[in-house]
Amino acid sequence: MSATHAHELHPAPDGQPRHATSPWLWAALVLAILIGVLTLVRRQSEPVPAAPFGNETAPVVVAPATDAPAVTRAPTATQDQRKPAPLVRDRQARPLAGNASPAYPPAALRAGVEGSVVANLQIDAQGKVTDASIVSRSGTRSRDLDRAVLNAVRGWTFEPAIRNGREVASVVRVPVDFHAER
């Protein structure tokens, strides 16, 4: 038999051949794992951009379609789109994506009533609406439009506002535009 060299096959205890593993291969594997861990740590420590500190949400636009009222709303962030942040300092309450938009009242639509309504919402620390009122209007004044907005927003839920790392009650203004398509 010939002498065994490090680069040749070495028999295992069960008689099967085995390869000697290079120390360079082990070093490369450890280095790759270390780079992967550092990349994950850096991604989790990146700051999450804070929401603007206004107290007004994006406007809700309500417009009827040909046979049924169609509602178009500004996009809101969903739970899947947000990165979990280890520490969120301050942010305003944000409406959840599943909130129903106000329906264009059929009587107001038939009468050609159009306008904008701004609702003032009191939000508790759990994200529930505790009070809602109309604070301003433009266009044709209509109790039907006011009622449609209030009925819809009273059922909304929010991601609560955060102050100094704690969920707190807050006030949010929600503008709603009612315009008939022409």
N, C-alpha and C positions, 0 to 999 in steps of 0.2 A: 504494500500500500504506500501511497505517496503522502508526503507531509501536507497538512491542511493549512491553507492560507486564509486570511480574513475575507477575501473576496470570493472564495469558493463556497459551495453549498455545505452546510453542516447538518448531519443527521440529528433529528429530534429523538428523544427517548423512545418514542413509539416506532422508530425506524423510518419515518417520513422525512424527506429533505426539507430544510428550512433555510431562509436567507438571513444573513446577518444584516441588521438595520444600522445604517450609517448614523453617527452622532449628528451630522449636518441635517439629516432629515428630521430628527427629533427637534433640533434647534429651530428649524423652519416651521414645524408644527406649533411649537410653543409661541413663536413670534406671531404667527397668524391668529392664534387664539387671543393673545394679548391685544393685537390691533382691533379685533372684533369687539372685545370688551370695552376698550377705550372709545370706540365709535359709538357704542350704545350709551355709555355714560355721558358722552358729550351731547348726543341728541336729546337725552332726557333733561339735561341741565340748561338747554337753550331757553331763553325767556319766551313766554307766550305773549303775543301782542295784546294789550288791554283794550277793552271796548272803549269807544269815545265816552266822555263824561257828560254828554248832553242827557236830558231826561225825556227826549222824544224819540220814539221808534220810527222806523221807516214807514212812509205812508202806505196805507192800504187802499188800493184802487178797485172800485166795484163798478163793473159795466155789464149790461145784459147781452146775451147772445140772441140768436134769432128765435129759438123756441124755449130756451130756459136761461135764467140769469147765470152769467158766467162771472167768476170772481178771479181777479188777478192780484196777487199779493207780492210784496217785495220778499225776496228770499231771506230766510232766517237760518242761522246756524243750527245744525242738528247735533245730537250727541255724538254721532260717528265722526263728524268733521272736526270736532274740538279735540285737542291734545290734553291729556290730564296734566295739570300743572301742580307741582309740589306745593307752591305757595302763590296764591292769588291775593294781591294786595287790595285793590279797590276796583269795583266795576258796578255798572248800573244793572238793574234787572233786565233780563232779555226774554222776550216771548218765545215759547216753545213752538216748534214747527207744526205740530198737530192742531193748533188753535184754529177754529172755524172762522172764516171771514164773515163780516156782516152781509146779509142778503139784501139785494136791492128790493125794497118793498114794491110789489106789483102795482098798487094804487098810485104810488109816487111815480113809477115808471110810465104808467098810462097817462098821467097828468103832465108828463114832461118835466117833473121836478128834478133839478140837479143842484149839487152843491157840495161843500166840504164841511165835515163835522170833526171837531177835536174833542176827544174824551180824556178826562183826567182820572187815572186809576191809582188807588191806594193798594199797594202790594205788601203782604205780610212777609215775615222772614222765611216762610215755607214756600213762597211763590204763588200764593192764592190771592185773587182779587177780593179785597174786603169792602171796597166802595168804588163806585164809578159815577161820574157826572160829566155833563157836557160843559165845556168851558168856552168854546167859540164855534161860530158857524160862518160860512160865506155862501153866496149864491142864494137860492130860494130857501127860506126858513120852512122846515117841515118837521112836524112832530113824528111823522112816520120814519124819516131818516134818523132822527135822534133815537127813537125807540129801537130801530134796527141795530144801531151801533151799540147802545147800552145792553140790549139782550145778548149780543154776540160777545162783547168783551167781559161781561160779568162771569162768563164760563171759562175764560182763558186761564192758563197757568203759565208761570214764568220761572226762569232760572233766577233765584233770588239775588238781590244786590248784595255785594260784599264790601264791608268797610273794616279795615284793619284785620283782615283774615277771617271775619265772622259774617254770617248771613244776617242781614238786617232788613227791616221794613223800608219801603221806598215809595216814591211817587213817579208814575210814568205817564206821559202824554201820548195818545195814539191818534194821529190824523187819519181820517177816512174820506176818500173822494168818491162821490156818486156821479157818474157821467153816462148818459145814454149814448150808444153807438149810433152813428149817422150813416 
